[in-house]
Amino acid sequence: MDLVVGAILDGKVTSIMKFGAFVSLPGGKSGLVHISEIAYSYVNEVSDFLSEGQEVKVKVIGIDENGRINLSIRKTQDPPPQQAPRHKPAQGGSFSSQKGGNNRAPQAQTELSFEDRLKQFMADSDSKISGIRQYERKSSRRGRNGR
């Protein structure tokens, strides 16, 4: 059987490693399901999700020049529905306003578009970086003159 990228096959877990699991495929071939391709949720231990001898459905996601077969279990499943973020912004706005940075009025994250939040982040970052560079220049001058 000739394997192609995108094919969905039934396989059997033959061994479990810290970084993933090896799966035997039809035709006597085997491939690796990397730990990041096991589930949509965070996988700390492969053995929490898979066991040796377990039958699994896998998708071929890559075959490298050495003939190694990369597999995915999670790509054979529907992704979980998206949920709203579970964190709330800190009281008083962004980190920079808490530390005496710019004094803009805090806005709720839902009011700003992604582009606006990105612009705000970039402006805050530039401000912080320039402050650090000024401090480094002052420190380096003191070091030269103070010796």
Buried (B, 14 or more C-beta within 10 A) or exposed (E): EEBEEEEEBEBBBEEBEEEBBBBBBEEEBBBBBBBEBBBEEEBEEBEEBBEEEBEBEBBBBEBEEEEEBBBBBBBEEEEEEEEEEEEEBEEEBBEBBEEEBEEEEEBEEEEEEEEEBEEBEEBBEEEBEEEEEEEEEEEEEEEEEEE
